[in-house]
């Protein structure tokens, strides 16, 4: 059980980091996450949660595959 949780958390953080990094490197707005940005009129908050949603979905499939392999 502990190994399954560890694999899930590790894969979630790695996939999230990878997607957000790709967003910043290639300037893909929907993969970027930023808390605030200063403008001439003040600041704006925002960011995309799409990388985290994708990471949750992929982590689910990784966890299912890991559990199936543990049964055999």
Secondary structure, 3 states (H helix, E strand, C coil): CHHHHHHHHHHHHHHHHHHHHHHHHCCCHHHCEEEEEEECCEEEEEECCHHHHHHHHHHHHHHHHHHHHHHC
